Amino acid sequence: MKKGIRLNPKDNVGVVIQDVDAGEAVDFGNGLVVTALDSIALPHKMAVVAIKTGDYIIKYGDVMGYATQDIPAGRHVHDHNCDSEKLMK
C-alpha cells in the first residue's frame, strides 16, 4: 500500500508521498485509505473525498483553490480540475 499525507481532518485532498499507479490504495492515516483513479506522481494532490464543481479545495486546513469540475475520491487534483484565480481577485 502506498502512503499519503492528510494533515488536517478538514482537508478534502491529501498529498501522495510515493508515486502511485491507478488502482493502487493510498493510506492517508487514521483509517483513511483511498484507491487512486489516476497515476499520480509525488508530491501531487489526490482527492480523498468526492468534491463537487465549485467546492473549495482544502489542503493543510486552508483553502487553496476551487474545483472546476466534479472530482471523485481517488482522482488526481491539479490545474486540469482545480483553479485559484477567483480567490486572488
HELIX and SHEET records of a PDB file:
HELIX    1   1 GLU A   85  MET A   88  1                                   4    
SHEET    1   A 6 VAL A  33  THR A  35  0                                        
SHEET    2   A 6 ALA A  25  ASP A  27 -1                                        
SHEET    3   A 6 LYS A   2  ILE A   5  1                                        
SHEET    4   A 6 VAL A  13  VAL A  16 -1                                        
SHEET    5   A 6 LYS A  45  ALA A  47 -1                                        
SHEET    6   A 6 HIS A  76  VAL A  77 -1                                        
SHEET    1   B 3 TYR A  56  LYS A  59  0                                        
SHEET    2   B 3 ASP A  62  ALA A  67 -1                                        
SHEET    3   B 3 CYS A  82  ASP A  83 -1                                        
END                                                                             
